[in-house]
Amino acid sequence: MKLSLAAIFITLRYSPSSLVAAQTQTCSGVSGPFSLKDVTRTCNYETLLDEYTRQVFDVTGSTCAGGSDVTAKEDLDAKMMAATNETNGEDAASAICKALYDNADLTAFNEAADKGSSPSDLHFEQEFYNGGGEWQEEVETIYASDDRSATSVLRQDAAKVREFYEGRGSYSRVEWPNALTNFDDATCSSHAAMCCWPKDRQANDGNGNCATPYDVNCVDKAPADNTDLCFADLAKGNGSTGLDSDDGFVVFPGDGDNGEGSIHCHGFAWADDEYDSISRYIGNNLFFVSMYDHMHQRGYVKNIPGMPMCGCMDQMPIATRSDCTQVDLTEDWEMMFDGSAFTGKMTKVEIDFNACRGRNNRNNDLWAYAARLYDDGKMTAAQFGKVGRVLTNDDDGYHATELAKFEKGYVTGYTHLAANYTLVAGRDEMYSGEPHGREAFNKAFFQQSLTAPTDMTVDVFPIGEAPIIMRICPSCRETHKKVWYRRKTPIANDNFDLLHSILYHTSSTAPTGNIWNTDFTLHSSYKD
């Protein structure tokens, strides 16, 4: 006991402050190799510093756990700058993260269809994205087999697509097929792509109007309509269609059954930063939108005539809107440091495909999604503007169509017989200057026209003495493109502007003084 007391007494002879000083360990940074494991956040400077501090610098038992002459930031910056030859930690971290993403496993795009002889063989995909090939042109039938068993069954013929979706399409990064003319880098400056389908070839999937029996109820059937197709510039599709038409174009007036029929468009957009997650996985998004979600699951196929089925926006027709899919990612990675160099490794990738979340909570809308990317600083004004030149974000795409026709050297108009008619007014695409004033029009109409009345005091003009206007309306339905207005009565009120009423009022909104069948009649020909 006396020895124990003596020992205790001897130990306590040192002051507490001297004891702390003797036990404090200092270092000028963590030495030796280390690893950052199970990281799920985006690789950037902040993530690397947080994980280094948490997993290495502050860990009990590390060489700096007992105290350090440098901070974790100073220590990591020095290591990263030495490894990359960059002059600051942020740039060094950027280089390290880019290397992580560049070296991640990449799945060849043609593994989805499994038709190529090598990873670079994209002949099947080129034909597919142009709107051709067996998956596009065939429809299930019982008349191609001796026993009347079904052939050209899409989900059987394209079974590899579902297999790819359930495997590498959702769990690895798929390459972007920019070797295809549809997605050539020179035509993808908008950072957006889209597919438009006019045909449905698969029944019983809850989409489109293809039904069974196929040979009766799935002939030239249509997809669910989600847009108004407006204008196709054939020159934009030359690279994919091979039409070699610099001047050709197609205008689609009206919509739905009164226009081009049912058309379904769906696309996606990506960030200006090629290392942003939505940019790195655009190959996956393209596969999902085109091959899996719309062809395999819905049976949507074929292309708008003169345009590719799918392509970057620079090659696609003008339409009012498009549905949209975005990728949501889970990426697990690790970073190893061997004492001189950093090596990153992607350990797990999981991809969810969801409806795009756009500006002002407008979801599943490609224009609104591009607007949100622009608002968030991820898409430039020029890129967003190019998306808006294709997706008009309005009801009918009228102004975009008129601009597209003008750029082709065409303007909407009508060449009248000058000996029989005088142009007095125009509006919208027929506008060619200020219309006649009220008095000038009334004088020309009631006094100088070929059928001008001889007596303006009668209640109703006699046959043969009723002034007539020919009205031209290029955008109206076929039966209303050319109509003759026959005036029956004089103008009772000198202040009434008849020309303005004709230009801007319909029969249901016409003011007193221009009532159908009372003040005028309409005819489909001059002889009527």
C-alpha positions as CSV (number, residue, x, y, z in Angstrom):
1,M,0.0,0.0,0.0
2,K,2.8,2.4,0.8
3,L,4.3,1.8,-2.6
4,S,1.0,2.5,-4.3
5,L,0.6,5.7,-2.3
6,A,4.1,6.7,-3.2
7,A,3.5,6.0,-6.8
8,I,0.3,8.1,-6.8
9,F,2.1,10.9,-5.0
10,I,4.9,10.9,-7.5
11,T,2.4,11.0,-10.5
12,L,0.5,13.9,-9.0
13,R,3.7,16.0,-8.7
14,Y,3.2,17.0,-12.4
15,S,0.7,19.8,-12.8
16,P,-2.5,19.2,-15.0
17,S,-1.3,21.7,-17.6
18,S,2.0,19.9,-17.9
19,L,0.2,16.6,-18.4
20,V,-1.9,17.9,-21.3
21,A,1.1,19.3,-23.0
22,A,3.0,16.0,-22.8
23,Q,0.1,14.1,-24.3
24,T,-0.8,16.5,-27.2
25,Q,0.1,15.1,-30.6
26,T,0.5,17.5,-33.5
27,C,0.8,16.9,-37.3
28,S,1.0,18.7,-40.5
29,G,-1.7,16.7,-42.2
30,V,-2.8,13.1,-42.5
31,S,-0.1,10.9,-43.9
32,G,-0.4,7.8,-46.0
33,P,-3.2,6.5,-48.2
34,F,-6.9,6.7,-47.4
35,S,-10.3,5.9,-48.9
36,L,-13.6,7.7,-48.9
37,K,-16.3,5.0,-49.0
38,D,-20.0,4.8,-49.7
39,V,-20.4,8.4,-50.9
40,T,-23.8,9.1,-52.4
41,R,-23.8,12.9,-52.9
42,T,-22.7,14.6,-56.1
43,C,-18.9,14.6,-56.5
44,N,-17.7,18.2,-56.0
45,Y,-15.4,20.2,-53.7
46,E,-17.9,20.4,-50.9
47,T,-18.6,16.7,-50.9
48,L,-15.0,15.7,-51.0
49,L,-14.1,18.0,-48.1
50,D,-17.0,16.9,-46.0
51,E,-16.3,13.2,-46.5
52,Y,-12.6,13.7,-46.0
53,T,-13.2,15.5,-42.7
54,R,-15.8,12.9,-41.5
55,Q,-14.1,9.7,-42.7
56,V,-10.4,10.6,-42.4
57,F,-9.3,13.8,-40.7
58,D,-11.5,13.7,-37.6
59,V,-11.6,9.9,-37.2
60,T,-10.3,8.6,-33.8
61,G,-6.9,7.1,-34.3
62,S,-6.0,9.1,-37.4
63,T,-2.6,10.8,-37.4
64,C,-4.3,14.2,-36.8
65,A,-7.1,13.1,-34.4
66,G,-5.2,14.5,-31.5
67,G,-4.6,17.9,-33.0
68,S,-3.1,19.4,-36.1
69,D,-1.2,22.4,-37.4
70,V,-3.5,22.5,-40.4
71,T,-7.2,22.3,-41.0
72,A,-8.9,19.5,-42.9
73,K,-9.5,21.9,-45.8
74,E,-5.8,22.9,-45.9
75,D,-4.7,19.3,-45.7
76,L,-7.1,18.1,-48.5
77,D,-6.4,21.1,-50.7
78,A,-2.7,20.4,-50.5
79,K,-3.1,16.8,-51.5
80,M,-5.5,17.5,-54.3
81,M,-3.4,20.3,-55.8
82,A,-0.3,18.1,-55.7
83,A,-2.1,15.3,-57.4
84,T,-3.7,17.4,-60.2
85,N,-1.2,20.3,-60.6
86,E,-4.1,22.8,-60.1
87,T,-3.6,26.0,-58.2
88,N,-6.5,25.8,-55.8
89,G,-8.6,23.2,-54.1
90,E,-11.9,23.9,-56.0
91,D,-10.3,23.4,-59.5
92,A,-8.4,20.3,-58.2
93,A,-11.6,18.8,-56.9
94,S,-13.3,19.5,-60.2
95,A,-10.6,17.6,-62.1
96,I,-10.8,14.7,-59.7
97,C,-14.6,14.5,-60.0
98,K,-14.5,14.7,-63.8
99,A,-12.1,11.8,-63.8
100,L,-14.5,9.8,-61.6
101,Y,-17.3,10.4,-64.1
102,D,-15.2,9.9,-67.2
103,N,-13.9,6.6,-66.0
104,A,-17.3,5.2,-65.0
105,D,-18.4,2.1,-66.9
106,L,-20.3,3.0,-70.1
107,T,-22.8,0.7,-71.7
108,A,-23.0,0.6,-75.5
109,F,-26.3,2.0,-76.7
110,N,-26.9,-0.8,-79.1
111,E,-27.1,-3.3,-76.3
112,A,-30.7,-2.2,-75.9
113,A,-31.9,-3.7,-79.2
114,D,-29.1,-6.3,-79.3
115,K,-29.0,-6.0,-83.1
116,G,-25.4,-4.8,-83.7
117,S,-22.4,-7.0,-84.6
118,S,-20.2,-4.7,-82.5
119,P,-20.6,-1.8,-80.0
120,S,-20.2,0.7,-82.8
121,D,-22.7,-1.0,-85.2
122,L,-25.7,1.3,-85.1
123,H,-27.3,0.5,-88.4
124,F,-30.5,-0.9,-86.8
125,E,-30.7,2.2,-84.5
126,Q,-30.3,4.6,-87.4
127,E,-33.2,3.0,-89.2
128,F,-35.2,2.8,-86.0
129,Y,-34.8,6.5,-85.1
130,N,-35.6,7.5,-88.7
131,G,-39.0,5.7,-88.3
132,G,-38.2,2.6,-90.3
133,G,-37.4,-1.1,-89.7
134,E,-39.3,-4.1,-88.5
135,W,-40.4,-2.7,-85.2
136,Q,-41.8,0.3,-86.9
137,E,-43.4,-1.2,-89.9
138,E,-44.8,-4.5,-88.8
139,V,-48.1,-5.0,-87.0
140,E,-49.3,-8.2,-85.3
141,T,-51.2,-10.5,-87.6
142,I,-52.5,-14.1,-87.8
143,Y,-52.3,-14.2,-91.6
144,A,-48.5,-14.7,-91.9
145,S,-48.5,-18.3,-90.4
146,D,-50.1,-21.5,-91.6
147,D,-51.7,-22.2,-88.2
148,R,-53.0,-18.7,-87.7
149,S,-50.8,-18.1,-84.7
150,A,-49.8,-14.5,-84.2
151,T,-46.6,-13.2,-85.7
152,S,-44.9,-9.8,-85.4
153,V,-45.8,-9.6,-81.8
154,L,-44.1,-6.4,-80.6
155,R,-43.3,-7.4,-77.0
156,Q,-41.9,-10.7,-78.2
157,D,-39.8,-9.3,-81.0
158,A,-38.5,-6.5,-78.8
159,A,-38.2,-8.5,-75.6
160,K,-34.5,-7.4,-75.4
161,V,-35.8,-3.9,-74.8
162,R,-37.6,-4.8,-71.6
163,E,-34.6,-6.9,-70.5
164,F,-32.3,-4.0,-71.0
165,Y,-34.6,-1.6,-69.1
166,E,-34.7,-4.0,-66.1
167,G,-30.9,-4.3,-66.3
168,R,-28.2,-2.0,-67.6
169,G,-30.6,0.6,-68.9
170,S,-31.5,1.4,-65.3
171,Y,-28.3,0.5,-63.5
172,S,-25.5,1.8,-65.6
173,R,-24.7,4.9,-67.7
174,V,-25.7,4.3,-71.3
175,E,-23.7,6.1,-74.0
176,W,-25.2,8.9,-76.0
177,P,-25.5,7.8,-79.7
178,N,-24.1,10.9,-81.3
179,A,-22.8,8.8,-84.2
180,L,-26.5,8.7,-85.4
181,T,-27.5,11.5,-87.7
182,N,-30.5,12.2,-85.4
183,F,-28.3,13.1,-82.5
184,D,-25.2,14.5,-84.2
185,D,-23.6,17.1,-81.9
186,A,-24.0,19.8,-84.6
187,T,-27.8,19.5,-84.3
188,C,-28.0,19.2,-80.5
189,S,-27.1,22.8,-79.5
190,S,-30.5,23.2,-77.9
191,H,-29.7,20.5,-75.4
192,A,-33.1,18.9,-75.9
193,A,-34.4,16.0,-78.0
194,M,-37.9,14.8,-78.9
195,C,-39.8,12.0,-80.6
196,C,-43.1,12.5,-82.4
197,W,-45.2,9.4,-83.3
198,P,-48.3,9.3,-85.6
199,K,-49.1,5.6,-85.2
200,D,-50.0,3.0,-82.6
201,R,-49.3,-0.7,-83.4
202,Q,-50.0,-2.4,-80.0
203,A,-53.4,-3.2,-78.4
204,N,-54.4,-3.7,-74.8
205,D,-51.8,-1.4,-73.2
206,G,-54.1,1.5,-72.3
207,N,-52.6,3.8,-74.9
208,G,-53.7,4.8,-78.4
209,N,-56.6,3.3,-80.3
210,C,-55.1,0.1,-81.7
211,A,-57.4,-2.8,-80.6
212,T,-57.9,-6.5,-81.2
213,P,-58.3,-8.3,-83.5
214,Y,-55.2,-6.8,-84.9
215,D,-56.0,-7.4,-88.6
216,V,-59.3,-5.5,-88.2
217,N,-58.9,-3.0,-85.5
218,C,-55.2,-2.1,-85.6
219,V,-54.8,-0.9,-89.1
220,D,-53.3,2.7,-89.3
221,K,-54.4,3.4,-85.7
222,A,-53.3,6.5,-83.8
223,P,-51.5,7.3,-80.5
224,A,-53.0,9.4,-77.7
225,D,-53.0,13.0,-79.0
226,N,-51.0,15.4,-76.8
227,T,-49.9,18.1,-79.2
228,D,-50.8,20.2,-82.2
229,L,-48.4,19.6,-85.1
230,C,-47.7,22.8,-87.0
231,F,-44.9,22.8,-89.5
232,A,-42.2,20.4,-90.8
233,D,-39.1,21.9,-92.5
234,L,-37.9,19.1,-94.7
235,A,-34.4,20.6,-94.8
236,K,-34.1,20.1,-91.0
237,G,-34.6,16.4,-91.5
238,N,-32.3,15.9,-94.5
239,G,-29.6,14.3,-92.4
240,S,-31.8,11.5,-91.3
241,T,-34.4,11.2,-94.1
242,G,-32.1,11.6,-97.0
243,L,-34.8,13.6,-98.9
244,D,-32.2,16.3,-99.7
245,S,-34.9,18.9,-99.8
246,D,-33.7,22.4,-98.9
247,D,-36.9,24.2,-99.9
248,G,-39.6,21.7,-99.1
249,F,-41.9,22.1,-96.1
250,V,-45.3,20.8,-94.9
251,V,-47.9,22.9,-93.0
252,F,-50.4,21.2,-90.8
253,P,-53.4,23.5,-90.3
254,G,-56.0,22.7,-87.7
255,D,-55.6,20.0,-85.1
256,G,-56.7,16.5,-84.4
257,D,-59.5,15.2,-86.7
258,N,-59.6,18.7,-88.3
259,G,-55.9,18.7,-89.0
260,E,-53.0,16.2,-88.9
261,G,-54.8,13.6,-86.8
262,S,-53.5,12.3,-83.5
263,I,-49.8,13.0,-82.8
264,H,-47.9,12.2,-79.7
265,C,-44.6,13.9,-78.8
266,H,-42.3,13.2,-75.9
267,G,-38.8,14.4,-75.1
268,F,-36.2,15.5,-72.6
269,A,-33.6,18.2,-72.0
270,W,-30.3,18.4,-70.3
271,A,-28.0,20.9,-68.7
272,D,-25.3,23.0,-70.3
273,D,-22.8,21.4,-67.9
274,E,-21.8,18.0,-69.5
275,Y,-21.0,16.6,-66.0
276,D,-24.4,17.5,-64.5
277,S,-26.3,14.2,-63.7
278,I,-29.1,14.9,-66.2
279,S,-26.5,15.5,-68.9
280,R,-24.4,12.3,-68.2
281,Y,-27.5,10.1,-68.4
282,I,-29.2,11.4,-71.6
283,G,-28.4,8.1,-73.3
284,N,-30.5,6.3,-70.7
285,N,-33.3,8.9,-71.1
286,L,-33.3,8.5,-74.9
287,F,-33.6,4.7,-74.6
288,F,-36.4,4.9,-72.0
289,V,-38.5,7.5,-73.9
290,S,-38.1,6.0,-77.4
291,M,-37.6,2.3,-77.1
292,Y,-39.1,1.3,-73.8
293,D,-41.8,3.6,-72.6
294,H,-43.3,4.5,-75.9
295,M,-42.6,1.6,-78.3
296,H,-42.4,-1.4,-76.1
297,Q,-45.0,-0.3,-73.5
298,R,-47.4,1.7,-75.7
299,G,-46.7,0.6,-79.3
300,Y,-46.0,4.1,-80.7
301,V,-44.1,4.0,-83.9
302,K,-43.3,5.8,-87.2
303,N,-42.3,9.3,-88.0
304,I,-43.8,12.5,-89.3
305,P,-43.3,12.5,-93.1
306,G,-40.1,14.2,-94.0
307,M,-38.8,14.3,-90.4
308,P,-37.0,11.7,-88.2
309,M,-39.0,9.9,-85.6
310,C,-36.7,11.1,-82.9
311,G,-33.9,13.7,-83.0
312,C,-32.4,16.7,-81.3
313,M,-34.7,19.7,-81.5
314,D,-32.8,21.2,-84.4
315,Q,-34.2,18.4,-86.6
316,M,-37.8,18.1,-85.3
317,P,-41.1,19.6,-86.5
318,I,-42.7,22.6,-84.9
319,A,-45.4,21.6,-82.4
320,T,-47.3,23.3,-79.6
321,R,-46.0,21.0,-76.8
322,S,-44.4,17.8,-75.8
323,D,-44.5,15.5,-72.8
324,C,-41.2,15.1,-70.9
325,T,-39.2,12.7,-68.8
326,Q,-36.3,13.4,-66.4
327,V,-33.8,11.1,-64.8
328,D,-33.5,11.0,-61.0
329,L,-30.3,9.3,-59.8
330,T,-28.8,7.4,-57.0
331,E,-25.0,7.1,-57.4
332,D,-22.7,5.4,-54.9
333,W,-19.0,6.0,-55.4
334,E,-15.7,5.9,-53.5
335,M,-12.4,7.8,-53.8
336,M,-9.0,6.3,-53.1
337,F,-5.8,8.2,-52.4
338,D,-2.5,6.2,-52.6
339,G,-0.3,9.0,-51.3
340,S,0.2,10.7,-54.6
341,A,-2.9,10.3,-56.8
342,F,-6.7,10.2,-56.4
343,T,-8.7,7.4,-58.1
344,G,-12.5,7.4,-58.1
345,K,-14.8,4.5,-58.7
346,M,-18.5,4.3,-59.3
347,T,-19.9,1.4,-57.2
348,K,-23.6,1.6,-57.8
349,V,-26.0,3.4,-60.2
350,E,-29.8,3.4,-59.9
351,I,-32.0,5.5,-62.3
352,D,-35.6,6.4,-61.9
353,F,-37.5,7.9,-64.9
354,N,-40.1,10.4,-63.9
355,A,-42.3,13.1,-65.4
356,C,-40.3,16.3,-65.7
357,R,-40.9,18.9,-63.0
358,G,-41.1,22.2,-64.9
359,R,-41.5,25.9,-64.2
360,N,-44.4,27.0,-62.0
361,N,-45.2,23.3,-61.2
362,R,-46.0,22.6,-64.9
363,N,-45.0,18.9,-65.0
364,N,-44.6,16.5,-67.9
365,D,-44.1,19.4,-70.2
366,L,-40.8,19.7,-72.2
367,W,-41.0,23.5,-72.7
368,A,-41.7,24.1,-69.0
369,Y,-38.8,21.8,-68.0
370,A,-36.4,23.7,-70.3
371,A,-37.8,26.9,-68.7
372,R,-37.0,25.6,-65.3
373,L,-33.4,24.6,-66.3
374,Y,-33.0,28.1,-67.7
375,D,-34.4,29.7,-64.5
376,D,-32.0,27.5,-62.4
377,G,-29.0,28.6,-64.5
378,K,-28.5,25.1,-66.1
379,M,-29.5,26.1,-69.6
380,T,-28.4,29.1,-71.5
381,A,-30.8,31.7,-73.0
382,A,-29.7,30.5,-76.5
383,Q,-30.5,26.9,-75.7
384,F,-33.9,27.7,-74.2
385,G,-34.6,30.0,-77.1
386,K,-34.0,27.1,-79.6
387,V,-36.4,24.9,-77.6
388,G,-39.0,27.6,-77.9
389,R,-38.5,27.8,-81.7
390,V,-39.7,24.2,-81.9
391,L,-42.2,24.0,-79.0
392,T,-44.4,27.1,-79.4
393,N,-46.1,26.9,-75.9
394,D,-49.4,28.2,-77.2
395,D,-52.6,26.9,-78.6
396,D,-52.0,26.7,-82.3
397,G,-48.4,27.6,-83.3
398,Y,-49.7,30.2,-85.7
399,H,-46.9,32.8,-85.3
400,A,-44.2,30.1,-85.4
401,T,-45.7,28.7,-88.5
402,E,-45.9,32.1,-90.2
403,L,-42.3,32.8,-89.3
404,A,-41.2,29.4,-90.6
405,K,-43.0,30.0,-93.9
406,F,-41.4,33.5,-94.2
407,E,-38.0,32.0,-93.7
408,K,-38.7,29.7,-96.6
409,G,-39.6,32.7,-98.7
410,Y,-43.3,32.3,-98.6
411,V,-46.0,34.6,-97.2
412,T,-49.7,33.9,-97.0
413,G,-51.7,35.8,-99.6
414,Y,-54.1,35.7,-102.5
415,T,-53.6,37.0,-106.0
416,H,-56.9,38.5,-107.1
417,L,-58.1,39.6,-110.5
418,A,-57.4,43.3,-110.4
419,A,-60.0,43.9,-113.1
420,N,-62.8,42.6,-110.9
421,Y,-61.6,43.2,-107.3
422,T,-59.9,45.8,-105.2
423,L,-58.1,44.9,-102.0
424,V,-59.6,46.9,-99.2
425,A,-58.4,45.2,-96.0
426,G,-56.6,42.2,-94.4
427,R,-55.9,40.8,-91.0
428,D,-53.6,38.2,-89.5
429,E,-51.6,36.4,-92.2
430,M,-53.5,38.4,-94.9
431,Y,-52.5,41.8,-93.5
432,S,-50.8,43.9,-96.1
433,G,-51.2,47.4,-94.7
434,E,-53.8,49.7,-93.1
435,P,-57.4,49.0,-94.3
436,H,-59.6,51.5,-96.0
437,G,-61.1,54.1,-93.7
438,R,-64.8,54.0,-93.0
439,E,-65.8,56.7,-95.5
440,A,-63.5,55.5,-98.2
441,F,-64.7,51.9,-97.9
442,N,-68.4,52.9,-97.9
443,K,-67.9,55.0,-101.0
444,A,-66.0,52.2,-102.8
445,F,-68.4,49.5,-101.7
446,F,-71.8,51.2,-102.2
447,Q,-70.9,53.5,-105.1
448,Q,-68.0,52.1,-107.1
449,S,-68.4,48.3,-107.0
450,L,-69.5,46.5,-110.1
451,T,-72.8,45.7,-108.4
452,A,-73.3,49.0,-106.6
453,P,-77.0,49.8,-105.9
454,T,-78.6,52.7,-107.8
455,D,-80.9,53.6,-105.0
456,M,-79.6,53.8,-101.4
457,T,-83.0,54.8,-100.0
458,V,-84.6,51.3,-100.4
459,D,-84.9,49.0,-97.4
460,V,-83.5,46.0,-99.3
461,F,-81.3,46.1,-102.4
462,P,-82.8,44.4,-105.4
463,I,-81.1,41.4,-106.9
464,G,-78.3,42.5,-109.2
465,E,-77.7,45.7,-107.3
466,A,-76.3,44.3,-104.1
467,P,-72.6,45.1,-103.4
468,I,-70.4,42.1,-103.0
469,I,-67.2,41.3,-101.1
470,M,-65.0,38.3,-101.6
471,R,-63.4,37.2,-98.3
472,I,-60.3,34.9,-98.4
473,C,-59.4,32.9,-95.3
474,P,-56.4,30.5,-95.8
475,S,-56.6,29.1,-92.3
476,C,-60.3,28.4,-92.3
477,R,-61.8,25.0,-93.0
478,E,-62.0,24.1,-96.7
479,T,-65.6,25.2,-97.2
480,H,-64.9,28.6,-95.7
481,K,-61.6,29.5,-97.4
482,K,-63.4,31.6,-100.0
483,V,-66.7,33.2,-99.2
484,W,-68.7,35.9,-100.9
485,Y,-70.5,38.5,-98.7
486,R,-73.6,40.0,-100.4
487,R,-75.0,43.1,-98.7
488,K,-78.8,43.3,-98.6
489,T,-79.4,46.6,-96.8
490,P,-78.0,50.2,-96.8
491,I,-76.2,51.4,-93.7
492,A,-78.7,53.1,-91.4
493,N,-76.2,54.8,-89.1
494,D,-73.5,56.9,-90.8
495,N,-71.2,56.3,-87.9
496,F,-71.4,52.5,-88.2
497,D,-68.0,51.0,-89.3
498,L,-69.1,48.1,-91.6
499,L,-65.6,47.1,-92.6
500,H,-64.5,46.8,-89.0
501,S,-67.5,44.6,-88.3
502,I,-66.7,42.3,-91.3
503,L,-63.1,42.0,-90.3
504,Y,-63.4,41.4,-86.5
505,H,-66.9,40.1,-85.7
506,T,-68.6,36.7,-86.3
507,S,-72.3,36.3,-86.8
508,S,-72.8,35.7,-83.1
509,T,-71.0,38.9,-82.0
510,A,-72.0,41.1,-84.9
511,P,-73.3,44.6,-83.9
512,T,-76.6,45.9,-85.1
513,G,-76.3,46.9,-88.7
514,N,-74.5,43.7,-89.9
515,I,-76.8,40.8,-89.0
516,W,-76.6,37.6,-91.1
517,N,-79.7,37.0,-93.3
518,T,-81.0,40.5,-92.3
519,D,-78.2,42.7,-93.6
520,F,-76.2,40.2,-95.6
521,T,-76.0,36.7,-96.9
522,L,-73.0,34.4,-97.5
523,H,-72.3,32.4,-100.6
524,S,-69.8,29.7,-101.7
525,S,-69.4,31.2,-105.2
526,Y,-70.0,34.5,-107.0
527,K,-72.7,33.0,-109.1
528,D,-74.7,32.0,-106.0
